[in-house]
Amino acid sequence: MAEPFTYGGQTILSHPIFVETILPFLLIFTLVFAILQKSKFLGEGKRQLDAIIALAVALIVISFAQAVGIILQLIPFLAVSIVVLLVLFLLLGAFWKDSIPKGYATFLAAIVTIAVAVAVMYFTGAWEWMLDIITGKTGDSEIIANVIFVIIIVAAVTVVVWKGKDKK
């Protein structure tokens, strides 16, 4: 498993006041204000009223530790997911050119998607967990192996049926 990144230094950006108060406040205030502005829920040209309501909602949210905790747990997942999707889309974009035959591009796109999935699983530690299940190092290996086997059979049957329809 890949070693997790740890940072030993203390900066203003890692201080609890900043992380648990200022950043969630700015995030909630900005999101609520943007939603109110875009939806024009309170009427046209009501920026001050939208700002006051966004301020009130953001202050209420940061006053509840549980809400802030949920936000703090979701944001890293969001950021990592966006980076993974960016990498996937950049790699897929390399193969969707007019000069590459469509079948070849689809094959390369499938390979890239599998490679990105394996990379994510490797860096999160899920790869070792899957290998432990497949090799029988955990107690649930029989169930998981059977599920994987059924998925492979269903995929094979689907491919055969789908290819059979193309010939007609």
C-alpha positions as protocol buffer text, in pm:
chain_id: "A"
residue {
  index: 1
  type: MET
  ca { x: 0 y: 0 z: 0 }
}
residue {
  index: 2
  type: ALA
  ca { x: 118 y: 350 z: -75 }
}
residue {
  index: 3
  type: GLU
  ca { x: 223 y: 549 z: 229 }
}
residue {
  index: 4
  type: PRO
  ca { x: -16 y: 831 z: 322 }
}
residue {
  index: 5
  type: PHE
  ca { x: 111 y: 1184 z: 287 }
}
residue {
  index: 6
  type: THR
  ca { x: 183 y: 1346 z: 621 }
}
residue {
  index: 7
  type: TYR
  ca { x: 283 y: 1702 z: 677 }
}
residue {
  index: 8
  type: GLY
  ca { x: 464 y: 1784 z: 997 }
}
residue {
  index: 9
  type: GLY
  ca { x: 477 y: 2161 z: 968 }
}
residue {
  index: 10
  type: GLN
  ca { x: 234 y: 2411 z: 1114 }
}
residue {
  index: 11
  type: THR
  ca { x: 107 y: 2692 z: 897 }
}
residue {
  index: 12
  type: ILE
  ca { x: -186 y: 2927 z: 919 }
}
residue {
  index: 13
  type: LEU
  ca { x: -362 y: 2713 z: 661 }
}
residue {
  index: 14
  type: SER
  ca { x: -351 y: 2408 z: 892 }
}
residue {
  index: 15
  type: HIS
  ca { x: -453 y: 2591 z: 1209 }
}
residue {
  index: 16
  type: PRO
  ca { x: -787 y: 2466 z: 1350 }
}
residue {
  index: 17
  type: ILE
  ca { x: -942 y: 2815 z: 1354 }
}
residue {
  index: 18
  type: PHE
  ca { x: -877 y: 2850 z: 983 }
}
residue {
  index: 19
  type: VAL
  ca { x: -972 y: 2492 z: 887 }
}
residue {
  index: 20
  type: GLU
  ca { x: -1275 y: 2451 z: 1112 }
}
residue {
  index: 21
  type: THR
  ca { x: -1417 y: 2804 z: 1102 }
}
residue {
  index: 22
  type: ILE
  ca { x: -1297 y: 3036 z: 828 }
}
residue {
  index: 23
  type: LEU
  ca { x: -1284 y: 2793 z: 534 }
}
residue {
  index: 24
  type: PRO
  ca { x: -1625 y: 2629 z: 598 }
}
residue {
  index: 25
  type: PHE
  ca { x: -1777 y: 2975 z: 652 }
}
residue {
  index: 26
  type: LEU
  ca { x: -1638 y: 3102 z: 321 }
}
residue {
  index: 27
  type: LEU
  ca { x: -1748 y: 2788 z: 138 }
}
residue {
  index: 28
  type: ILE
  ca { x: -2106 y: 2795 z: 269 }
}
residue {
  index: 29
  type: PHE
  ca { x: -2140 y: 3173 z: 232 }
}
residue {
  index: 30
  type: THR
  ca { x: -2017 y: 3161 z: -128 }
}
residue {
  index: 31
  type: LEU
  ca { x: -2234 y: 2866 z: -225 }
}
residue {
  index: 32
  type: VAL
  ca { x: -2553 y: 3003 z: -69 }
}
residue {
  index: 33
  type: PHE
  ca { x: -2491 y: 3350 z: -214 }
}
residue {
  index: 34
  type: ALA
  ca { x: -2424 y: 3206 z: -561 }
}
residue {
  index: 35
  type: ILE
  ca { x: -2736 y: 2989 z: -547 }
}
residue {
  index: 36
  type: LEU
  ca { x: -2952 y: 3282 z: -436 }
}
residue {
  index: 37
  type: GLN
  ca { x: -2806 y: 3507 z: -707 }
}
residue {
  index: 38
  type: LYS
  ca { x: -2844 y: 3249 z: -983 }
}
residue {
  index: 39
  type: SER
  ca { x: -3196 y: 3142 z: -886 }
}
residue {
  index: 40
  type: LYS
  ca { x: -3316 y: 3498 z: -816 }
}
residue {
  index: 41
  type: PHE
  ca { x: -3521 y: 3339 z: -537 }
}
residue {
  index: 42
  type: LEU
  ca { x: -3561 y: 3666 z: -348 }
}
residue {
  index: 43
  type: GLY
  ca { x: -3607 y: 3879 z: -661 }
}
residue {
  index: 44
  type: GLU
  ca { x: -3404 y: 4062 z: -920 }
}
residue {
  index: 45
  type: GLY
  ca { x: -3122 y: 4289 z: -795 }
}
residue {
  index: 46
  type: LYS
  ca { x: -3139 y: 4186 z: -429 }
}
residue {
  index: 47
  type: ARG
  ca { x: -2765 y: 4137 z: -375 }
}
residue {
  index: 48
  type: GLN
  ca { x: -2768 y: 4283 z: -21 }
}
residue {
  index: 49
  type: LEU
  ca { x: -3055 y: 4060 z: 89 }
}
residue {
  index: 50
  type: ASP
  ca { x: -2889 y: 3756 z: -71 }
}
residue {
  index: 51
  type: ALA
  ca { x: -2565 y: 3842 z: 113 }
}
residue {
  index: 52
  type: ILE
  ca { x: -2740 y: 3877 z: 449 }
}
residue {
  index: 53
  type: ILE
  ca { x: -2916 y: 3542 z: 411 }
}
residue {
  index: 54
  type: ALA
  ca { x: -2594 y: 3375 z: 296 }
}
residue {
  index: 55
  type: LEU
  ca { x: -2415 y: 3526 z: 596 }
}
residue {
  index: 56
  type: ALA
  ca { x: -2682 y: 3397 z: 835 }
}
residue {
  index: 57
  type: VAL
  ca { x: -2678 y: 3046 z: 686 }
}
residue {
  index: 58
  type: ALA
  ca { x: -2296 y: 3031 z: 692 }
}
residue {
  index: 59
  type: LEU
  ca { x: -2284 y: 3146 z: 1056 }
}
residue {
  index: 60
  type: ILE
  ca { x: -2547 y: 2891 z: 1155 }
}
residue {
  index: 61
  type: VAL
  ca { x: -2357 y: 2612 z: 979 }
}
residue {
  index: 62
  type: ILE
  ca { x: -2023 y: 2687 z: 1146 }
}
residue {
  index: 63
  type: SER
  ca { x: -2192 y: 2701 z: 1486 }
}
residue {
  index: 64
  type: PHE
  ca { x: -2267 y: 2328 z: 1461 }
}
residue {
  index: 65
  type: ALA
  ca { x: -1957 y: 2113 z: 1494 }
}
residue {
  index: 66
  type: GLN
  ca { x: -2126 y: 1812 z: 1336 }
}
residue {
  index: 67
  type: ALA
  ca { x: -2206 y: 2007 z: 1018 }
}
residue {
  index: 68
  type: VAL
  ca { x: -1852 y: 2138 z: 997 }
}
residue {
  index: 69
  type: GLY
  ca { x: -1718 y: 1786 z: 1055 }
}
residue {
  index: 70
  type: ILE
  ca { x: -1923 y: 1652 z: 766 }
}
residue {
  index: 71
  type: ILE
  ca { x: -1800 y: 1932 z: 540 }
}
residue {
  index: 72
  type: LEU
  ca { x: -1438 y: 1870 z: 644 }
}
residue {
  index: 73
  type: GLN
  ca { x: -1473 y: 1500 z: 564 }
}
residue {
  index: 74
  type: LEU
  ca { x: -1639 y: 1556 z: 226 }
}
residue {
  index: 75
  type: ILE
  ca { x: -1409 y: 1823 z: 84 }
}
residue {
  index: 76
  type: PRO
  ca { x: -1095 y: 1603 z: 53 }
}
residue {
  index: 77
  type: PHE
  ca { x: -1307 y: 1336 z: -120 }
}
residue {
  index: 78
  type: LEU
  ca { x: -1443 y: 1600 z: -358 }
}
residue {
  index: 79
  type: ALA
  ca { x: -1098 y: 1735 z: -438 }
}
residue {
  index: 80
  type: VAL
  ca { x: -945 y: 1391 z: -498 }
}
residue {
  index: 81
  type: SER
  ca { x: -1245 y: 1287 z: -712 }
}
residue {
  index: 82
  type: ILE
  ca { x: -1209 y: 1597 z: -927 }
}
residue {
  index: 83
  type: VAL
  ca { x: -838 y: 1530 z: -978 }
}
residue {
  index: 84
  type: VAL
  ca { x: -904 y: 1164 z: -1071 }
}
residue {
  index: 85
  type: LEU
  ca { x: -1172 y: 1271 z: -1321 }
}
residue {
  index: 86
  type: LEU
  ca { x: -939 y: 1535 z: -1464 }
}
residue {
  index: 87
  type: VAL
  ca { x: -665 y: 1276 z: -1519 }
}
residue {
  index: 88
  type: LEU
  ca { x: -916 y: 1033 z: -1673 }
}
residue {
  index: 89
  type: PHE
  ca { x: -1061 y: 1296 z: -1907 }
}
residue {
  index: 90
  type: LEU
  ca { x: -716 y: 1418 z: -2014 }
}
residue {
  index: 91
  type: LEU
  ca { x: -609 y: 1064 z: -2096 }
}
residue {
  index: 92
  type: LEU
  ca { x: -937 y: 984 z: -2273 }
}
residue {
  index: 93
  type: GLY
  ca { x: -917 y: 1308 z: -2471 }
}
residue {
  index: 94
  type: ALA
  ca { x: -590 y: 1192 z: -2620 }
}
residue {
  index: 95
  type: PHE
  ca { x: -768 y: 905 z: -2797 }
}
residue {
  index: 96
  type: TRP
  ca { x: -1082 y: 1074 z: -2928 }
}
residue {
  index: 97
  type: LYS
  ca { x: -932 y: 1217 z: -3243 }
}
residue {
  index: 98
  type: ASP
  ca { x: -1076 y: 1191 z: -3593 }
}
residue {
  index: 99
  type: SER
  ca { x: -752 y: 1034 z: -3718 }
}
residue {
  index: 100
  type: ILE
  ca { x: -784 y: 727 z: -3492 }
}
residue {
  index: 101
  type: PRO
  ca { x: -1032 y: 457 z: -3597 }
}
residue {
  index: 102
  type: LYS
  ca { x: -1333 y: 441 z: -3363 }
}
residue {
  index: 103
  type: GLY
  ca { x: -1281 y: 78 z: -3255 }
}
residue {
  index: 104
  type: TYR
  ca { x: -917 y: 143 z: -3172 }
}
residue {
  index: 105
  type: ALA
  ca { x: -1007 y: 460 z: -2979 }
}
residue {
  index: 106
  type: THR
  ca { x: -1271 y: 269 z: -2781 }
}
residue {
  index: 107
  type: PHE
  ca { x: -1018 y: -2 z: -2696 }
}
residue {
  index: 108
  type: LEU
  ca { x: -760 y: 257 z: -2583 }
}
residue {
  index: 109
  type: ALA
  ca { x: -1026 y: 442 z: -2381 }
}
residue {
  index: 110
  type: ALA
  ca { x: -1116 y: 117 z: -2202 }
}
residue {
  index: 111
  type: ILE
  ca { x: -748 y: 52 z: -2125 }
}
residue {
  index: 112
  type: VAL
  ca { x: -701 y: 407 z: -1992 }
}
residue {
  index: 113
  type: THR
  ca { x: -1014 y: 381 z: -1776 }
}
residue {
  index: 114
  type: ILE
  ca { x: -894 y: 51 z: -1630 }
}
residue {
  index: 115
  type: ALA
  ca { x: -546 y: 198 z: -1570 }
}
residue {
  index: 116
  type: VAL
  ca { x: -689 y: 499 z: -1385 }
}
residue {
  index: 117
  type: ALA
  ca { x: -914 y: 271 z: -1177 }
}
residue {
  index: 118
  type: VAL
  ca { x: -618 y: 49 z: -1086 }
}
residue {
  index: 119
  type: ALA
  ca { x: -407 y: 355 z: -999 }
}
residue {
  index: 120
  type: VAL
  ca { x: -679 y: 490 z: -769 }
}
residue {
  index: 121
  type: MET
  ca { x: -718 y: 149 z: -607 }
}
residue {
  index: 122
  type: TYR
  ca { x: -341 y: 118 z: -560 }
}
residue {
  index: 123
  type: PHE
  ca { x: -297 y: 460 z: -402 }
}
residue {
  index: 124
  type: THR
  ca { x: -596 y: 413 z: -169 }
}
residue {
  index: 125
  type: GLY
  ca { x: -494 y: 66 z: -55 }
}
residue {
  index: 126
  type: ALA
  ca { x: -797 y: -104 z: -211 }
}
residue {
  index: 127
  type: TRP
  ca { x: -570 y: -298 z: -449 }
}
residue {
  index: 128
  type: GLU
  ca { x: -410 y: -495 z: -165 }
}
residue {
  index: 129
  type: TRP
  ca { x: -752 y: -555 z: -9 }
}
residue {
  index: 130
  type: MET
  ca { x: -881 y: -697 z: -339 }
}
residue {
  index: 131
  type: LEU
  ca { x: -574 y: -917 z: -378 }
}
residue {
  index: 132
  type: ASP
  ca { x: -622 y: -1046 z: -22 }
}
residue {
  index: 133
  type: ILE
  ca { x: -982 y: -1136 z: -102 }
}
residue {
  index: 134
  type: ILE
  ca { x: -897 y: -1304 z: -432 }
}
residue {
  index: 135
  type: THR
  ca { x: -607 y: -1503 z: -287 }
}
residue {
  index: 136
  type: GLY
  ca { x: -812 y: -1610 z: 15 }
}
residue {
  index: 137
  type: LYS
  ca { x: -633 y: -1421 z: 293 }
}
residue {
  index: 138
  type: THR
  ca { x: -966 y: -1296 z: 432 }
}
residue {
  index: 139
  type: GLY
  ca { x: -1274 y: -1488 z: 541 }
}
residue {
  index: 140
  type: ASP
  ca { x: -1503 y: -1340 z: 275 }
}
residue {
  index: 141
  type: SER
  ca { x: -1301 y: -1466 z: -19 }
}
residue {
  index: 142
  type: GLU
  ca { x: -1548 y: -1734 z: -127 }
}
residue {
  index: 143
  type: ILE
  ca { x: -1839 y: -1492 z: -152 }
}
residue {
  index: 144
  type: ILE
  ca { x: -1639 y: -1225 z: -332 }
}
residue {
  index: 145
  type: ALA
  ca { x: -1481 y: -1476 z: -570 }
}
residue {
  index: 146
  type: ASN
  ca { x: -1827 y: -1609 z: -657 }
}
residue {
  index: 147
  type: VAL
  ca { x: -1961 y: -1259 z: -717 }
}
residue {
  index: 148
  type: ILE
  ca { x: -1665 y: -1177 z: -942 }
}
residue {
  index: 149
  type: PHE
  ca { x: -1716 y: -1505 z: -1130 }
}
residue {
  index: 150
  type: VAL
  ca { x: -2088 y: -1429 z: -1184 }
}
residue {
  index: 151
  type: ILE
  ca { x: -2004 y: -1077 z: -1307 }
}
residue {
  index: 152
  type: ILE
  ca { x: -1754 y: -1220 z: -1557 }
}
residue {
  index: 153
  type: ILE
  ca { x: -2011 y: -1471 z: -1685 }
}
residue {
  index: 154
  type: VAL
  ca { x: -2281 y: -1203 z: -1722 }
}
residue {
  index: 155
  type: ALA
  ca { x: -2034 y: -976 z: -1903 }
}
residue {
  index: 156
  type: ALA
  ca { x: -1933 y: -1257 z: -2140 }
}
residue {
  index: 157
  type: VAL
  ca { x: -2295 y: -1346 z: -2219 }
}
residue {
  index: 158
  type: THR
  ca { x: -2378 y: -978 z: -2274 }
}
residue {
  index: 159
  type: VAL
  ca { x: -2089 y: -937 z: -2517 }
}
residue {
  index: 160
  type: VAL
  ca { x: -2188 y: -1250 z: -2712 }
}
residue {
  index: 161
  type: VAL
  ca { x: -2554 y: -1143 z: -2734 }
}
residue {
  index: 162
  type: TRP
  ca { x: -2460 y: -784 z: -2826 }
}
residue {
  index: 163
  type: LYS
  ca { x: -2217 y: -897 z: -3099 }
}
residue {
  index: 164
  type: GLY
  ca { x: -2478 y: -1141 z: -3232 }
}
residue {
  index: 165
  type: LYS
  ca { x: -2725 y: -856 z: -3286 }
}
residue {
  index: 166
  type: ASP
  ca { x: -2467 y: -653 z: -3483 }
}
residue {
  index: 167
  type: LYS
  ca { x: -2441 y: -921 z: -3754 }
}
residue {
  index: 168
  type: LYS
  ca { x: -2813 y: -909 z: -3837 }
}
